[in-house]
Amino acid sequence: MILNVHIGEQHYPVEVPDELIRESEEFFARMDKDMDRGYQMSRTWVDNPDRLQRCQIAADRMVTGMENGNESLTIMMAAYILNRMPEARAVYIDLEGDMLQHRFETAPA
């Protein structure tokens, strides 16, 4: 499956093997457990991130992976997003650095 990442005018298709999305639940559960304690989302502390916020956090980590050339982190964060938000097709990264403003494009219902 492909998650299209838009950063300004740039577009990066991140290809994630379907089996990785299905078979990484243990890793995703650890991420969720970590986020259950709350998370600093840019300037805002969020006590209990909801599904959208968790995917925004993963998108932010994914961009960090892309910037650092860490392909495994990039793919695992995209896999998390596609697992937790299966309708996601694209993410638009906020250029001002506010992860609460990352937007997702979803498949039509």
KABELRA-V349817 format. One record per helix or strand of 2 or more residues. SS is the DSSP state (H for helix, E for strand). FROM is the first residue (numbers start at 1). LEN is the number of residues. Records with the same first field share a line. If there is no record, write none. Layout:
BEGIN
SS=FROM-LEN + FROM-LEN
END
This chain:
BEGIN
E=2-6 + 10-6 + 39-3 + 44-3 + 88-6 + 103-4
H=18-6 + 25-12 + 51-17 + 71-14 + 99-3
END
